[in-house]
């Protein structure tokens, strides 16, 4: 007969393994994600990225938009920005867009837990899967 102690140990071990597995999910290729941030004053817009199956990225920033490319190897990630469209943005939003593109360009590693992708660099960025 199995003791209660053994059952509890097995349950704890299974929970720990499932939590670890969720934390180690793959890079979210083929996913649209939204930056965890509040909208800027006078706007409802929050930056989002659409990551294609091969790492191609469509960016919609605070005001500007553009393209880029993620290259991923293990937990290492490199983002290379492409052409960014200047949409006659107010100076504060244009500056915030430029800072966000620079932060994306300086990421070095990534982690994923559930629907949250954290890009780690000098300024960590957290993106959440956009629910439909």
C-alpha positions in Angstrom: 0.0 0.0 0.0 1.3 3.4 -0.9 1.8 5.8 2.0 0.3 9.2 2.1 3.9 10.7 2.4 4.9 9.0 -0.9 1.7 10.3 -2.7 2.4 13.9 -1.5 6.1 13.7 -2.6 5.0 12.5 -6.0 2.4 15.2 -6.3 4.9 17.9 -5.4 7.4 16.5 -7.9 4.9 16.5 -10.7 3.9 20.1 -9.9 7.5 21.2 -9.9 8.2 19.5 -13.3 5.1 21.0 -14.9 6.0 24.5 -13.7 9.6 24.0 -15.0 8.2 22.8 -18.4 6.0 25.9 -18.7 8.9 28.2 -17.9 11.0 26.6 -20.6 8.5 26.9 -23.5 10.0 27.7 -26.9 10.4 31.1 -28.4 6.9 32.3 -29.5 7.3 32.2 -33.3 4.0 32.8 -35.1 2.7 34.9 -32.3 1.4 38.4 -31.8 2.4 40.0 -28.5 1.8 43.3 -26.7 4.3 45.2 -24.6 3.4 45.2 -20.9 3.1 49.0 -20.5 0.6 51.7 -20.0 -0.6 53.8 -22.9 1.1 57.2 -23.2 -0.9 60.3 -22.4 -3.6 61.1 -24.9 -3.4 57.6 -26.6 -4.8 54.2 -26.2 -2.1 52.6 -28.2 0.4 50.1 -26.7 3.3 48.7 -28.8 2.9 45.2 -30.2 5.1 42.8 -32.2 4.0 40.2 -34.6 6.6 37.5 -34.7 6.5 35.3 -37.9 7.4 31.7 -38.1 10.9 32.4 -39.2 11.6 35.3 -36.8 10.4 38.1 -39.1 8.8 40.9 -37.0 6.2 43.5 -37.7 6.3 46.3 -35.2 3.6 48.7 -34.2 5.1 51.1 -31.7 3.7 54.1 -29.8 3.4 55.9 -33.1 5.8 54.6 -35.6 5.7 51.2 -37.3 8.2 49.0 -39.0 9.9 45.6 -39.5 12.7 43.7 -38.0 14.1 40.2 -37.5 14.7 38.0 -34.5 17.4 35.4 -34.6 17.2 32.8 -31.8 19.7 30.1 -30.7 18.9 28.5 -27.4 18.2 31.3 -24.9 20.2 33.8 -26.9 18.3 36.3 -29.0 19.3 39.0 -31.4 16.9 41.6 -32.8 17.9 43.5 -35.9 15.6 46.4 -36.7 14.6 47.0 -40.3 13.1 50.1 -41.8 11.0 52.1 -39.3 8.3 54.3 -40.7 8.1 57.9 -39.4 4.5 58.7 -39.2 4.7 62.4 -38.3 4.8 61.5 -34.6 4.7 64.0 -31.8 8.3 64.3 -30.4 7.6 62.5 -27.1 6.1 59.4 -28.9 8.9 59.5 -31.6 11.5 59.5 -28.8 9.7 56.6 -26.9 9.6 54.6 -30.2 13.3 55.2 -30.8 14.1 54.1 -27.2 12.0 50.9 -27.6 13.6 50.0 -30.9 17.1 50.6 -29.3 16.0 48.4 -26.3 14.9 45.6 -28.6 18.2 45.9 -30.5 20.2 45.5 -27.2 18.4 42.3 -25.9 20.7 39.3 -25.4 18.6 36.5 -23.9 15.0 35.6 -23.4 12.8 33.6 -21.1 9.2 32.6 -21.5 6.7 31.6 -18.9 3.2 30.9 -20.1 2.0 33.7 -22.3 4.8 36.1 -21.2 8.0 36.6 -23.1 10.8 38.5 -21.3 13.5 39.9 -23.5 16.6 40.5 -21.3 19.1 43.2 -21.9 20.1 46.6 -20.4 16.3 47.3 -20.3 14.2 44.2 -19.9 11.0 44.1 -22.0 8.0 42.0 -21.2 5.5 41.1 -23.9 2.2 39.2 -23.4 0.5 37.0 -26.0 -2.3 39.0 -27.5 -5.6 37.1 -26.9 -8.2 37.0 -29.6 
